[in-house]
Amino acid sequence: MEIDLAKYLAHRQKRLQYWRASFKPEGLPLEARSDISTKLSTYSLLLAKLSKPGTEAELLDSKLKLEQLEQTLASLFELKRSFIGRLAVSNPAETILLKPK
């Protein structure tokens, strides 16, 4: 792989921590909670797989899967942010916005 693997993985580890802190189960349907939890776990496993030595083909396959899953999770995150933002505008006194630490 022609990338700096340490920087590539570190950036994504931080993103995973932020997503885990942001995707709190409150306000999400049970099915969505399970789906997001599974996707975050898969993302974590792909990061771990990329950190271990492997063939060039295996690394490229893992990187491709990771980037596709990253796009999906980013879309879900933005949808959730948009939904909470609309709630805050329509009911500012009743909406609690939690920011991850």
DALIN-V341682 format. One record per backbone hydrogen bond with DSSP energy under -1.0 kcal/mol. NH is the residue of the N-H (numbers start at 1). CO is the residue of the C=O. Records with the same first field share a line. If there is no record, write none. Layout:
NH: CO / CO
This chain:
5: 3
8: 4
9: 5
10: 6
11: 7
12: 8
13: 9
14: 10
15: 11
16: 12
17: 13
18: 14
19: 15
20: 16
21: 17
22: 18
23: 19
24: 22
28: 25
33: 29
34: 30
35: 31
36: 32
37: 33
38: 34
39: 35
40: 36
41: 37
42: 38
43: 39
44: 40
45: 41
46: 42
47: 43
48: 44
49: 45
50: 46
51: 47
59: 55
60: 56
61: 57
62: 58
63: 59
64: 60
65: 61
66: 62
67: 63
68: 64
69: 65
70: 66
71: 67
72: 68
73: 69
74: 70
75: 71
76: 72
77: 73
78: 74
79: 75
80: 76
81: 77
82: 78
83: 79
84: 80
85: 81
86: 82
87: 83
88: 84
89: 85
90: 86
91: 87
95: 91
